[in-house]
Amino acid sequence: MKKLIITIFGSTGDLTSRKLLPALSRLYEQKQIPEETMIIALGRRDYDTDRYLEQMNQNSASDLNIDILKKLVQYFKIEITELDQYDALVELIQSNKDKDTRELFYLAIGPELFPVVSKHINKSNLVEIGNKNQSIIFEKPFGHDLNSAKEINEMLWNYFDEKQIYRIDHYLGKEMIQNIMMVRFANRIFEEIWHNRSIKNVKIIARETDGVLGRANYYDHAGALKDMVQSHLLQMLSLIAMDVPLSYFSEDVKDEKVKVLKHLSFDKESLISAQYDGYLNEENIPKDSKTETFVFFKAFVNTPRFKGVPFYLMTGKKLDQKESVIIIEFEETNEQRKWDLPLSTNKLYIKIAPLDGVGLVLNSKVPGLRDDVETVELEYCIACNAVGNMSEAYEKLLLDITNHHKTLFTRWDEIEYSWKFVEHVEKHQSKPVIYDNHEMLEKMIKDLTGEDMK
C-alpha cells in the first residue's frame, strides 16, 4: 500500500478531535501508515485547514501534534446532505489517488444522517460497491433497538458490500480485550480447565465514577442496559465463553462468538435496575425519567462448554471506582474441601481499565512456623511493562482497517443477537431503585445471589 486517503464526515466533532486525529498522527509518526497519507476533513463551517486544526486542538483533551497534522490534513467545506456538493469532493479524491490507493470513509456522524450520506456517497460514485480498497467506518450505537439496527444495516447493504463495512466498538481495541484469546488459547493451564467442570462463575464488570456528563440526550434514551451491556459487556462475554474457533481469522472467530450470543439466557429474578440519586437534576434529563444508570443480572451460556455456569454482568455510573474487569472464579479442589483451613477459590482477573493486566489469585502458606494460609496475587501489569507509550484503542482499530483486518470489528449477526437478548432483558425491567452509594447496590446483589462482585 503506497497511498492512504481518509475522508472524515463529521470532522468537527469530539470523536475526531479527541480520538481520530491523535491516533492518526501517532500512527504516521510511528511509520505505521504510508508516507503518502491524506486526511480530508469534511465540515460545513468556514474554516481553512490552519483554522480547522487550531479549533480541533482547542477541543482535544491534550495537545495535538499540529506539525504532523499540517502535513496530512486538508479541510474541505461541504454540506454533506446536498448531493450536488459531492462532485468537488470526488474530484479532490480522484486527483490524489491511483488504482491501489486505500480509501477509508469515516462516518463520524449521528445515525440519523447515515441514510442521506450513504445514498450520496453511492450516487456520486465516491465508493464503488464491492471495491475492497474502499471501506465505510461507523461507530456504535448500532441503532437504538433491534428494528432500528436492522433498518440501518439493510440501508447500508443497499450501497455497500458487507466486506466494506467496519462497525467500531472501541472497547474491542483495548489491549486486554485483544489479549483475551491469547490468555485463553496460548496457555495450557487455562485452556485445559476452561469449562463448566472447573469454572464456578464469571463476573463481567464495568464501573464508572462519572455521571452522564454531556451525553444526556443520548443516554436517557439508552440507559446502562443498551449503552454498555448490548455492546461492551456482551462482546467480553462472547470472547470468554466461545469455543475454540477453526482458525483465528475474523470470520471463524465471529462464528464462535455468535454461537454464544444465540445460546444466552438470563435469570429474571436476579435483575436489578437502579438510577443514581441526582440523575433527574442533570441537564437535559426529564424530571420523570425512568432510565437506569445501573444494571445487574445473572446470565447463562447454554452450550456444552459452559452450561450451568452463572455469568454475572454489572455496569453502572456514579460508583465508587472506575474499573472494567473480568473475574473467572474456579471451583474448589476435592482436597480443599477436606482441609480445615480458610482456603479461598482461585480467581483469574482480566483487567481492562484503568490499567490493563492479568492477575491470578492463589492459596499460599503464610511464611513462618504456623500452618496459616493466605491468598496471594500473581499480577502482570501490561501498561507498567510496555516499551514506550501504550497504543490507544483507536490506533489499533484504524491500523487494522487500513490493513483489511476485521477481527476486532462487529459483524451484523453479532449485533442482531445481542439486541435480541437485550430486548428480552428489557421486558423484565421495572422502575429503577434510587442509589446514592455502591454499598447499597452490593447488598442487593448479595441478598439476591449470595455473590460478592469483587
C-alpha positions in Angstrom: 0.0 0.0 0.0 1.6 3.2 -1.2 -1.2 5.7 -0.6 -3.9 6.1 2.0 -6.8 8.6 1.9 -9.1 9.0 4.9 -12.2 11.1 4.5 -13.9 12.1 7.7 -17.6 13.0 7.7 -18.4 15.0 10.8 -14.8 16.1 11.3 -15.6 19.0 13.6 -17.0 16.7 16.4 -15.5 15.4 19.6 -14.7 12.0 18.2 -12.4 13.5 15.6 -10.6 15.9 17.9 -10.2 13.6 20.9 -9.6 10.2 19.2 -9.2 10.1 15.4 -6.7 13.0 14.8 -4.4 12.0 17.8 -4.5 8.3 16.7 -3.7 9.1 13.1 -0.9 11.5 13.9 0.7 8.8 16.2 0.4 6.1 13.5 2.1 8.4 11.0 4.8 9.4 13.4 5.5 5.7 14.1 5.5 4.9 10.3 2.6 2.5 10.7 0.7 4.2 7.8 2.0 5.3 4.4 4.1 8.4 3.9 1.6 9.4 1.3 -1.4 9.7 3.7 -4.1 12.3 3.2 -6.8 13.1 5.7 -9.8 15.0 4.2 -11.8 16.7 7.0 -15.3 17.5 5.8 -17.3 20.2 7.5 -19.8 23.0 6.7 -18.0 25.7 8.7 -16.0 28.4 7.1 -12.5 27.1 8.0 -9.3 26.9 6.2 -7.1 24.0 7.2 -5.0 26.0 9.7 -8.1 27.4 11.4 -9.7 23.9 11.5 -6.6 22.4 13.2 -6.4 25.3 15.6 -10.1 24.6 16.6 -9.5 20.9 16.9 -6.5 21.5 19.1 -8.7 23.6 21.5 -11.3 20.8 21.6 -8.9 18.0 22.1 -8.2 16.5 25.6 -4.5 17.0 25.0 -2.4 19.0 22.6 -2.5 17.6 19.0 0.7 17.1 17.0 0.0 20.1 14.7 3.2 19.8 12.8 2.4 16.3 11.6 -1.3 17.0 11.1 -0.5 20.0 8.8 1.3 17.5 6.5 -1.7 15.2 6.4 -5.0 17.2 6.8 -6.9 19.2 4.3 -10.1 20.8 5.4 -12.9 20.7 2.8 -16.1 22.7 3.2 -19.2 20.8 2.2 -22.9 20.4 3.2 -23.0 16.6 3.3 -26.7 16.4 2.9 -26.5 18.1 -0.5 -25.7 15.7 -3.4 -24.5 18.4 -5.8 -21.7 19.3 -3.4 -20.1 15.9 -3.7 -18.8 16.5 -7.2 -15.9 18.6 -5.9 -15.1 16.1 -3.2 -14.9 13.3 -5.8 -12.6 15.4 -8.0 -10.3 16.1 -5.0 -10.0 12.4 -4.1 -9.6 11.3 -7.8 -6.8 13.8 -8.3 -4.9 12.4 -5.3 -5.2 8.6 -5.7 -4.2 5.8 -8.0 -5.7 2.4 -8.6 -4.1 0.8 -5.5 -4.9 3.6 -3.0 -6.6 2.5 0.3 -9.6 4.7 0.8 -11.4 5.0 4.2 -14.7 6.9 4.7 -15.3 7.5 8.4 -18.9 8.4 9.2 -18.3 10.3 12.5 -21.9 11.5 12.3 -25.2 10.7 14.0 -27.1 7.6 12.8 -29.9 9.9 11.6 -27.6 11.1 8.9 -26.5 7.7 7.7 -29.2 7.2 5.1 -28.7 10.5 3.2 -24.9 10.4 3.4 -24.7 6.8 2.3 -27.1 7.5 -0.6 -25.0 10.5 -1.7 -21.7 8.5 -1.4 -23.3 5.9 -3.7 -24.9 8.3 -6.2 -21.8 10.4 -6.6 -19.7 7.2 -7.2 -17.5 8.1 -4.3 -17.5 4.5 -3.3 -17.9 1.6 -5.7 -19.8 -1.3 -4.1 -17.6 -4.3 -3.7 -14.3 -2.4 -4.1 -12.1 -4.0 -1.4 -9.9 -0.9 -1.2 -12.8 1.3 -0.2 -14.2 1.0 3.3 -17.0 2.6 5.3 -16.5 3.0 9.0 -19.0 4.0 11.7 -19.4 3.8 15.5 -21.8 2.3 18.0 -24.7 2.8 18.8 -25.7 0.4 16.1 -29.4 1.5 16.3 -31.4 2.0 19.5 -33.2 -1.3 19.3 -33.3 -4.4 17.0 -35.7 -2.8 14.5 -33.6 0.3 14.1 -30.4 -1.7 13.9 -32.0 -3.8 11.1 -33.1 -0.6 9.2 -29.6 0.9 9.4 -28.0 -2.4 8.3 -30.3 -3.0 5.4 -29.9 0.6 4.2 -26.1 0.2 4.3 -26.3 -3.0 2.3 -28.1 -1.1 -0.4 -25.0 0.9 -1.0 -22.0 -1.1 0.3 -20.8 -4.7 0.5 -20.6 -6.2 4.0 -16.9 -6.7 3.5 -16.5 -2.9 3.0 -18.3 -2.1 6.3 -16.4 -1.7 9.6 -18.5 -1.3 12.7 -16.4 0.1 15.6 -17.0 -0.8 19.2 -13.9 0.9 20.7 -13.8 -1.5 23.6 -12.6 -4.2 21.2 -9.5 -2.1 20.5 -8.4 -2.1 24.2 -5.2 -4.0 24.9 -6.7 -6.6 27.3 -9.8 -7.3 25.1 -7.4 -8.1 22.3 -5.5 -10.3 24.8 -8.4 -12.4 26.0 -7.9 -15.0 23.3 -4.1 -15.1 23.9 -4.6 -15.7 27.6 -7.1 -18.5 26.9 -5.6 -20.3 23.9 -1.9 -19.7 24.4 -1.8 -21.0 28.0 -2.4 -24.7 28.5 -3.1 -24.2 32.3 -6.2 -22.2 31.3 -7.4 -23.8 28.1 -7.4 -27.3 29.8 -9.8 -26.0 32.5 -11.9 -23.5 30.5 -15.2 -25.3 31.0 -18.1 -25.9 33.5 -16.3 -28.6 35.4 -13.6 -26.2 36.6 -15.2 -22.7 36.4 -17.5 -21.8 39.2 -18.7 -18.4 37.8 -17.7 -15.5 35.7 -18.1 -11.8 36.6 -18.0 -9.1 33.9 -17.9 -5.6 35.5 -17.8 -2.1 34.1 -17.9 0.6 36.9 -17.8 4.3 36.2 -17.4 7.2 38.7 -18.8 9.8 36.3 -22.4 10.6 35.7 -23.9 11.2 32.2 -21.6 14.2 31.5 -22.6 15.8 28.2 -24.4 12.7 26.8 -27.8 13.2 28.4 -29.8 13.4 25.2 -28.4 10.0 24.1 -28.0 8.3 27.4 -31.6 8.9 28.6 -32.9 7.0 25.6 -30.4 4.2 26.1 -29.6 3.6 29.7 -27.0 1.3 31.1 -28.5 -1.8 29.5 -28.4 -0.6 25.9 -25.3 1.7 26.3 -23.0 -0.9 27.9 -24.5 -4.4 28.0 -25.6 -4.6 24.4 -22.2 -3.8 23.1 -19.2 -3.8 25.5 -20.3 -6.4 28.1 -21.7 -8.9 25.7 -18.6 -8.7 23.5 -16.5 -9.5 26.5 -18.8 -12.4 27.5 -18.7 -13.9 24.0 -14.9 -13.9 23.9 -14.7 -15.6 27.3 -17.4 -18.2 26.6 -16.8 -19.0 22.9 -15.5 -22.4 21.8 -12.1 -22.7 20.0 -12.5 -21.2 16.5 -11.5 -23.2 13.5 -8.8 -20.5 12.9 -8.1 -17.1 14.2 -9.2 -15.3 11.1 -12.0 -12.9 11.5 -15.0 -14.9 10.3 -14.2 -18.0 12.2 -13.8 -16.1 15.5 -17.1 -14.3 14.8 -18.9 -17.6 14.1 -18.0 -18.8 17.6 -19.0 -15.5 19.2 -22.4 -15.6 17.5 -23.0 -19.2 18.8 -22.5 -17.8 22.4 -25.0 -15.0 21.8 -27.5 -17.4 20.3 -27.4 -19.6 23.5 -27.7 -16.8 26.1 -30.4 -16.8 28.7 -30.9 -14.9 32.0 -32.4 -15.2 35.4 -35.2 -12.6 35.6 -35.3 -12.9 39.4 -31.7 -11.6 39.5 -32.3 -8.4 37.5 -31.5 -5.1 39.3 -32.2 -1.7 37.6 -31.2 1.4 39.5 -30.7 5.1 39.0 -28.2 7.3 40.8 -29.5 9.9 43.1 -29.3 13.3 41.3 -29.8 11.9 37.8 -33.1 13.7 37.4 -31.3 17.0 38.2 -28.8 16.6 35.3 -29.1 19.0 32.4 -31.5 17.8 29.6 -32.8 14.9 31.7 -36.6 14.7 32.1 -37.8 15.1 35.7 -39.8 11.9 35.4 -37.1 9.8 33.7 -37.2 6.0 34.5 -33.9 5.4 32.7 -31.5 3.1 34.6 -27.9 4.1 35.2 -27.0 0.8 36.8 -27.9 -2.7 35.8 -27.0 -6.2 37.1 -28.2 -9.7 36.2 -27.2 -13.3 36.1 -26.9 -14.9 32.7 -26.2 -18.4 31.4 -24.4 -19.6 28.2 -26.3 -22.8 27.3 -23.5 -24.5 25.4 -21.9 -27.8 26.4 -18.7 -25.9 27.5 -20.4 -23.5 29.9 -23.9 -25.0 30.7 -24.8 -24.2 34.3 -22.1 -21.6 34.9 -23.5 -18.3 36.1 -22.2 -15.2 34.3 -22.8 -12.1 36.4 -23.0 -8.8 34.4 -22.8 -5.5 36.2 -22.4 -1.9 34.9 -23.2 1.5 36.3 -22.4 5.2 36.8 -21.6 7.2 39.9 -20.0 4.2 41.6 -17.0 4.0 44.0 -14.3 3.4 41.4 -13.6 3.4 37.6 -12.9 -0.2 36.7 -13.5 -2.7 33.9 -12.6 -6.2 34.8 -13.5 -9.9 34.1 -13.2 -12.3 37.0 -13.2 -16.0 36.4 -13.6 -17.9 39.7 -12.6 -21.6 39.7 -14.1 -24.4 41.6 -12.5 -25.7 44.8 -10.4 -28.8 44.6 -11.6 -32.0 46.2 -8.7 -31.7 48.6 -9.6 -28.2 49.6 -13.0 -29.3 50.8 -11.3 -31.8 53.2 -8.9 -29.4 54.8 -9.9 -27.5 57.8 -8.4 -24.3 56.6 -9.9 -21.0 55.3 -9.0 -21.7 51.7 -10.2 -19.3 49.0 -11.0 -20.2 45.4 -8.5 -19.4 42.7 -9.5 -16.4 40.6 -8.2 -15.1 37.2 -8.6 -11.3 36.8 -8.5 -9.9 33.3 -8.1 -6.2 33.9 -9.2 -3.9 31.2 -9.3 -0.4 32.8 -7.8 1.7 34.2 -4.7 -0.4 34.0 -4.5 -3.4 31.6 -3.2 -6.6 33.0 -3.8 -10.1 34.3 -3.9 -11.3 37.9 -4.1 -14.8 39.3 -5.2 -15.4 43.0 -3.7 -18.5 44.6 -3.7 -20.0 48.1 -0.3 -20.0 49.8 1.1 -20.7 53.2 2.0 -17.7 55.4 5.8 -17.6 56.0 6.7 -18.8 59.5 6.2 -21.7 61.9 2.4 -21.9 61.8 0.4 -23.5 59.0 -1.7 -20.5 58.3 -2.9 -19.8 54.8 -3.3 -16.6 52.8 -4.3 -15.6 49.3 -1.6 -14.1 47.1 -2.0 -12.5 43.7 0.4 -13.0 40.9 0.0 -9.9 38.8 1.2 -8.7 35.4 0.5 -5.1 34.5 0.8 -4.6 30.8 0.9 -0.8 31.0 3.6 -0.9 33.6 5.8 -3.1 31.4 5.1 -1.7 28.0 8.0 -0.4 26.0 7.2 3.2 25.1 3.7 4.6 25.2 0.7 2.2 25.2 -1.2 2.4 22.0 -4.8 3.7 22.2 -7.7 1.6 21.1 -8.3 3.9 18.0 -4.7 3.4 16.9 -5.1 -0.3 16.8 -8.6 -0.1 15.2 -7.5 2.4 12.5 -4.4 0.4 11.7 -6.4 -2.8 11.3 -8.9 -1.2 9.0 -6.0 0.1 6.9 -4.7 -3.4 6.6 -8.1 -5.0 5.9 -8.2 -6.9 9.3 -11.7 -7.3 10.6 -11.3 -9.5 13.8 -11.9 -6.5 16.2 -15.0 -5.3 14.4 -18.6 -6.3 14.8 -20.4 -8.4 12.3 -24.1 -7.8 11.7 -25.3 -11.1 13.2 -23.4 -10.3 16.5 -25.4 -7.1 16.7 -28.7 -8.8 15.8 -28.4 -11.5 18.5 -27.1 -9.1 21.2 -30.1 -6.8 20.5 -32.5 -9.8 20.8 -31.0 -10.7 24.1 -31.0 -7.2 25.5 -34.6 -6.6 24.4 -35.6 -9.8 26.2 -33.9 -8.5 29.4 -35.5 -5.1 28.9 -39.0 -6.6 29.0 -38.4 -7.6 32.6 -37.1 -4.3 33.9 -39.1 -2.4 36.5 -38.9 1.1 37.8 -35.3 1.7 38.9 -34.5 2.0 42.5 -32.5 5.1 43.6 -29.0 4.7 44.9 -26.6 7.1 46.4 -23.7 4.7 47.2 -22.3 1.5 46.0 -22.7 -0.4 49.3 -26.5 -0.3 48.8 -26.2 -2.0 45.4 -23.7 -4.6 46.6 -26.0 -5.5 49.4 -28.9 -6.0 47.0 -26.7 -8.2 44.8 -25.5 -10.2 47.8 -29.1 -10.7 49.0 -30.2 -11.9 45.6 -27.3 -14.1 44.5 -25.0 -14.6 47.5 -22.2 -13.2 45.4 -19.6 -10.5 46.2 -18.8 -8.6 43.0 -15.1 -8.3 43.7 
